Amino acid sequence: MSDDVLARILDSTDFAVGGGSAAALAGAMAAGLAGMVARLSPGKECGLTDARYAAIADEADDLRRQLQAGAAKDADAYAVVKAAYSLPRDGEQAQTARRAAIEQALVAASVVPCDNARRAARVEDLCAELAGRSNPAAASDLDVGARLAAAAVAGCVSNVDVNTSMLPGSEEAARLSKEAANLLGRGHATSTIVGSTA
């Protein structure tokens, strides 16, 4: 499934899969790199216990799977939004039903990237924990992972913002927007992570 999403992102003629899915896959790649670095670190006295490296690797694997699935969910959510906007608008009843469908679809399309942002933020946490406490030979891998995780959070939050901005007065949209902003604001400084792994 994620291979199909990636192929569609790379296809500039496919307008149905875009930045939200790309951001989720960036987070998945970051998680894969974090897990790899964790698995390269036991037995090297880098600062964490072997059990902790194993736990980080397992959590990173789980986050990778969730973000891969999240990329496909983002594309599916967009398809529902597009379908809602295509509903007939002839007559007051049809217009009311269309507006309700659009609002419901936009809320769902905001929930998905917010969930993905939360997962990518957790990947950032794992990268920060490994910084300076993992195999120095894999420092550049951790660097890339940290940068990808940060980009994933920012990209997912951007998608939340776009969708919630079309839902003025929605309490759920306001809640999602606030959570997304908090996730973006809590990010680790990538330069600090990079510096500590050099």
Secondary structure, 3 states (H helix, E strand, C coil): CHHHHHHHHHCCCCCCCCHHHHHHHHHHHHHHHHHHHHHCCCCCCCCCCHHHHHHHHHHHHHHHHHHHHHHHHHHHHHHHHHHHHCCCCCCHHHHHHHHHHHHHHHHHHHHHHHHHHHHHHHHHHHHHHHCCCCCHHHHHHHHHHHHHHHHHHHHHHHHHHHHHCCCCCCHHHHHHHHHHHHHHHCCCCHHHHHHHHC
